[in-house]
């Protein structure tokens, strides 16, 4: 599990739970359950960081909080 802040909420429009990482621009994932959305965001966070490294972009330090909405 990463130490980035994760905002998790239900989206009526998408009929799914959405997990967003405010510290990593555009980093979001969804899933039909809270657990799946959280598992999916862990994969997306790793991909986001990998891409940033490949492109030579800075990687923000995590705030170290986990929030559930």
C-alpha positions in Angstrom: 0.0 0.0 0.0 1.3 3.4 -0.9 1.3 6.4 1.5 -0.4 8.8 -0.9 -3.7 10.3 0.1 -6.6 8.5 -1.5 -10.1 9.9 -1.8 -12.7 7.2 -2.3 -16.3 7.9 -3.1 -19.4 6.5 -4.9 -20.2 7.9 -8.3 -23.9 7.6 -9.3 -23.0 8.6 -12.8 -20.4 5.8 -13.2 -22.2 3.4 -10.9 -18.8 2.6 -9.3 -16.5 3.6 -6.5 -13.9 6.2 -7.6 -10.5 6.4 -6.0 -8.5 9.6 -6.7 -5.0 10.6 -5.6 -4.9 14.4 -5.4 -1.1 14.6 -5.2 -0.7 12.8 -8.5 -2.4 14.9 -11.2 -4.9 12.8 -13.2 -4.4 9.7 -11.1 -7.7 7.9 -10.6 -9.3 4.5 -10.8 -12.7 2.9 -10.3 -14.2 -0.4 -9.3 -17.6 -1.9 -8.4 -16.6 -2.2 -4.7 -14.4 -0.1 -2.4 -11.9 -2.9 -2.2 -11.6 -3.2 -6.0 -11.3 0.6 -6.5 -8.5 0.6 -3.9 -6.7 -2.3 -5.5 -7.0 -0.6 -8.9 -5.7 2.7 -7.6 -2.6 1.0 -6.3 -1.8 -0.3 -9.8 -2.5 3.1 -11.3 -0.2 4.9 -8.7 2.6 2.5 -9.6 2.0 3.2 -13.4 1.8 6.9 -12.7 5.2 6.9 -10.9 6.8 4.7 -13.5 5.7 7.0 -16.3 6.9 10.1 -14.4 10.3 8.5 -14.0 10.5 7.6 -17.7 9.6 11.2 -18.6 12.0 12.7 -16.1 9.1 14.4 -14.2 9.1 15.1 -10.5 7.3 12.8 -8.2 5.5 14.5 -5.3 6.2 13.2 -1.8 3.1 11.5 -0.2 1.3 13.3 2.6 0.8 9.9 4.2 -2.9 10.0 4.9 -5.7 7.6 3.8 -9.1 9.2 3.6 -12.5 7.6 2.8 -15.4 9.7 1.7 
